[in-house]
């Protein structure tokens, strides 16, 4: 019923399309990783349009701030009709209302992948069929649909200013352990992160452990840090300050969550521990010094958010994570 009224809203209120002048809007209003996956497509699109704007969330604005390929960043709720944007590329949306709203800005073309628009695929003027490819490539396919060649370089990008960068830490190597995640079914047990931290400290003297996390994860961070000798806690106040912190790290060990994609965008080594999510679609893609550790899900059908015991994650052993960490850390620190 919601979709019926939204379609009627678009049908009766859609304005006359703006002329085609190469003014493009990218829509990416989802999480940290999803927004970072847009950056290769943004870079590829830049030479082929006269004006490149992005519609995103407040978090997405932090992610894309200072990206030199972007002319303007808009937050949900801002009026866009006066911008005279002629093409909309829908990478991913988190709210049902987003696609109907962008239909009202006067764009001649609205391009996106079918099957992920909450039943509103009919609002796309150029619907693309989904393919079994990495999410980065799916976004590049959308850009390709308006005549932009598929680029060879498909790496993630995140731009820190000189003023945001922090001085390199003394001693080291520094290993960041990120034991939390927004979805509990994606969390490797805290005792496993503790065991990894202890083993790394034992095997290679001088390794420093920093436990990171979000505001609600403070108890989990404290639990992990308390059981690893000499471990410290750091909880930056913003995404960009967290990015500056990750840029100092020699390695990040994390669940399948946004910080791993941020580390890869910063070209820092990172290990991501995957549960039911397919790393071939959402794991490292052309990333330097990256590892995704995953095993085939054991439950059919997968309960995902209803899962209380993530058997797929429990198949990942401490020994494997420790060995991967030693392999990925800069050669100067290897035993």
C-alpha positions in Angstrom: 0.0 0.0 0.0 2.9 2.4 0.8 4.4 1.8 -2.6 1.0 2.4 -4.4 0.8 5.9 -2.9 4.4 6.7 -3.6 4.0 5.7 -7.2 0.9 7.9 -7.5 2.8 10.7 -5.9 5.5 10.4 -8.6 3.0 9.9 -11.4 1.0 13.1 -10.7 3.8 15.3 -9.4 6.8 14.5 -11.6 8.1 17.7 -13.2 9.2 18.3 -16.7 12.7 16.9 -17.3 15.7 19.2 -17.3 17.7 19.3 -20.6 20.7 16.9 -20.8 23.8 19.0 -19.8 25.9 16.4 -18.0 24.8 17.3 -14.5 24.8 14.1 -12.5 23.6 13.1 -9.1 24.8 9.9 -7.3 22.5 8.6 -4.6 24.2 6.6 -1.8 22.4 7.0 1.5 23.4 3.9 3.4 26.2 2.8 5.7 30.0 3.5 5.8 31.1 0.5 3.7 28.3 1.1 1.1 29.3 4.8 0.7 33.0 3.9 0.3 32.1 1.4 -2.4 30.8 4.3 -4.4 34.2 6.0 -4.6 35.7 4.1 -7.6 32.6 4.9 -9.6 32.8 8.6 -8.5 36.4 8.8 -9.7 35.5 7.1 -13.1 32.5 9.3 -13.7 34.3 12.7 -13.0 35.8 13.2 -16.5 32.5 12.5 -18.2 30.1 15.0 -16.6 30.0 18.8 -16.2 28.8 18.7 -12.6 28.9 15.8 -10.1 26.8 15.9 -7.0 26.1 13.3 -4.3 23.0 12.8 -2.2 23.9 11.0 1.0 23.4 10.9 4.8 25.3 12.9 7.4 27.7 9.9 7.8 28.1 9.7 4.1 29.1 13.4 4.0 31.9 12.7 6.4 33.0 9.8 4.2 33.0 11.8 1.0 34.2 15.2 2.4 37.3 16.5 0.6 36.9 14.1 -2.4 38.2 16.2 -5.3 35.9 14.5 -7.8 32.7 15.8 -6.2 31.4 19.2 -6.9 28.6 19.3 -4.2 27.4 17.0 -1.4 23.7 17.1 -0.5 22.1 15.7 2.6 18.7 14.1 2.6 15.9 16.7 2.8 17.6 19.3 0.8 15.7 20.7 -2.3 17.4 19.6 -5.5 15.1 20.7 -8.3 16.9 24.0 -8.7 20.2 22.2 -9.2 18.9 21.2 -12.7 20.4 17.7 -12.5 19.6 15.6 -15.6 20.9 12.2 -14.5 20.4 10.2 -11.3 22.5 7.1 -10.5 21.0 5.2 -7.7 23.7 3.2 -6.0 21.9 2.3 -2.8 19.2 3.8 -0.6 18.3 3.0 3.0 14.9 4.7 3.1 11.9 3.8 0.9 11.1 7.5 0.3 14.5 8.3 -1.3 13.8 7.0 -4.8 10.4 8.7 -5.1 11.9 12.0 -4.0 14.7 11.9 -6.6 12.1 11.3 -9.2 10.8 14.8 -8.4 14.0 16.7 -9.1 13.5 16.9 -12.9 16.1 14.3 -14.0 15.6 12.7 -17.5 17.4 9.5 -16.5 17.2 7.5 -13.3 19.5 4.5 -13.4 19.8 1.7 -10.9 19.8 -2.0 -10.2 16.5 -3.8 -9.9 15.6 -5.9 -6.8 17.0 -3.6 -4.1 14.6 -0.6 -4.3 12.0 -1.8 -1.8 9.5 -2.7 -4.6 9.9 0.6 -6.5 11.9 -0.6 -9.4 9.3 0.8 -11.8 10.5 4.3 -11.0 13.8 3.6 -12.6 14.0 4.8 -16.2 17.0 2.7 -16.9 16.7 -0.5 -14.9 19.7 -2.8 -14.8 19.5 -6.5 -14.0 21.6 -7.7 -11.0 24.8 -9.7 -11.6 26.9 -11.8 -9.2 29.7 -9.3 -8.9 31.3 -7.2 -6.1 29.2 -4.3 -4.9 31.9 -2.0 -6.2 31.5 -3.4 -9.7 27.7 -3.2 -9.4 28.1 0.5 -8.9 30.5 0.8 -11.8 28.0 -1.1 -14.0 25.5 1.7 -13.3 28.1 4.3 -14.4 28.9 2.2 -17.4 25.2 2.3 -18.4 25.5 6.0 -19.2 28.6 5.5 -21.4 31.5 5.6 -18.9 34.1 2.9 -19.6 34.8 0.4 -16.8 38.1 1.5 -15.2 41.0 -0.8 -14.3 41.5 1.0 -11.0 38.6 0.1 -8.7 40.2 0.8 -5.4 38.4 2.6 -2.6 39.3 6.2 -1.7 39.2 8.3 1.5 40.7 11.8 1.6 42.3 13.1 4.9 43.5 16.7 4.9 47.0 17.5 6.2 45.3 19.1 9.3 43.4 15.9 10.1 46.4 13.6 9.9 48.0 12.5 13.2 51.8 12.1 13.8 53.1 8.6 13.5 53.0 6.8 16.8 56.2 5.8 18.5 57.2 2.2 18.9 55.1 -0.3 17.0 53.9 -2.0 15.1 50.4 -0.9 16.1 47.6 -3.4 15.8 44.0 -2.1 16.0 41.5 -4.7 17.2 37.8 -3.7 16.5 35.7 -6.4 18.3 32.2 -4.8 17.8 29.7 -4.4 14.9 26.3 -3.0 14.6 24.9 -6.5 13.9 25.5 -8.9 16.7 25.4 -11.9 14.3 28.6 -10.5 12.7 30.6 -10.5 15.9 33.4 -13.0 16.5 33.5 -13.9 20.2 35.3 -11.4 22.4 37.4 -14.2 23.9 38.8 -14.9 20.5 39.9 -11.3 20.0 41.5 -11.4 23.4 43.3 -14.6 22.5 44.6 -13.1 19.2 45.9 -10.0 21.1 47.7 -12.1 23.7 49.3 -14.4 21.1 50.5 -11.5 19.0 52.1 -9.9 22.1 53.7 -13.2 23.1 55.1 -14.1 19.7 56.5 -10.7 18.7 57.7 -8.5 21.5 57.0 -4.8 20.9 53.7 -5.2 19.2 51.2 -2.6 20.6 47.5 -3.3 20.7 44.8 -0.6 20.4 41.2 -1.6 20.9 38.7 0.6 19.0 34.9 0.8 18.7 31.8 3.0 18.7 30.1 4.8 21.6 27.8 1.9 22.6 30.7 -0.6 22.4 32.7 0.8 25.3 32.0 -2.1 27.7 33.1 -4.6 25.0 36.2 -2.6 24.3 37.1 -2.5 28.0 36.6 -6.2 28.3 38.9 -7.0 25.5 41.6 -4.5 26.5 41.5 -5.6 30.2 42.6 -9.1 29.2 45.4 -8.2 26.8 48.6 -7.0 28.6 49.4 -3.4 27.8 46.4 -2.9 25.5 45.0 0.6 25.1 41.6 2.0 24.2 40.9 4.7 21.7 37.4 5.9 20.9 37.5 8.9 18.5 34.6 11.3 18.5 33.9 11.4 14.8 34.3 9.2 11.7 37.1 11.4 10.3 39.1 11.4 13.5 38.7 7.6 13.5 40.0 7.5 10.0 43.0 9.6 11.1 43.6 7.0 13.8 43.4 4.1 11.4 45.9 5.8 9.1 48.4 5.4 12.0 47.9 1.7 12.3 50.0 -1.1 10.8 47.1 -3.5 10.9 43.4 -3.6 11.7 41.7 -6.9 12.8 37.9 -6.5 12.7 34.6 -8.1 12.2 32.8 -7.6 8.8 32.0 -4.0 9.4 32.6 -0.5 8.1 36.1 0.1 9.6 37.7 -2.6 7.5 36.5 -0.9 4.3 37.8 2.4 5.8 41.2 0.9 6.4 41.4 -0.5 2.9 40.4 3.0 1.5 43.3 4.4 3.5 45.6 1.7 2.1 46.2 0.2 5.5 46.4 -3.6 6.0 43.3 -5.1 7.4 41.8 -8.5 8.2 38.0 -8.8 8.1 36.2 -11.8 9.7 33.1 -12.8 7.7 30.1 -14.7 8.9 27.0 -15.1 6.6 27.9 -12.2 4.3 29.6 -13.2 1.1 33.1 -11.7 0.9 33.1 -12.1 -2.9 30.3 -9.5 -3.0 31.4 -7.3 0.0 35.0 -8.2 0.9 38.3 -6.6 -0.2 38.4 -5.7 -3.9 41.8 -4.7 -5.4 42.8 -3.8 -1.8 46.5 -3.8 -0.8 47.4 -6.1 2.1 43.9 -7.2 2.7 42.4 -10.5 3.9 38.9 -11.8 4.3 38.6 -14.9 6.4 35.3 -16.7 5.9 33.8 -20.2 5.8 30.7 -21.4 4.1 27.6 -20.7 6.3 26.4 -23.8 8.1 22.7 -23.0 8.6 20.1 -23.2 5.8 18.3 -20.9 5.7 20.6 -18.4 7.3 18.9 -16.6 10.2 21.0 -13.5 9.8 19.7 -10.9 12.3 17.8 -13.7 14.2 21.0 -15.6 14.7 22.1 -16.1 18.3 25.0 -18.5 17.7 27.0 -17.6 14.5 28.4 -21.1 13.7 29.9 -19.7 10.5 32.0 -17.2 12.4 32.9 -19.8 15.0 34.7 -21.8 12.3 37.4 -19.1 12.2 40.2 -20.1 14.5 42.5 -17.9 16.5 45.6 -19.6 14.9 44.5 -18.6 11.4 43.9 -15.0 12.4 47.3 -14.7 14.2 49.1 -16.2 11.2 47.3 -13.9 8.8 48.2 -10.9 11.0 51.9 -11.8 11.0 51.9 -12.2 7.2 50.2 -8.8 6.6 52.2 -6.6 8.9 54.9 -4.5 7.2 58.0 -6.6 6.4 60.2 -4.5 8.7 58.2 -5.9 11.7 58.1 -9.6 10.6 60.1 -12.0 12.8 
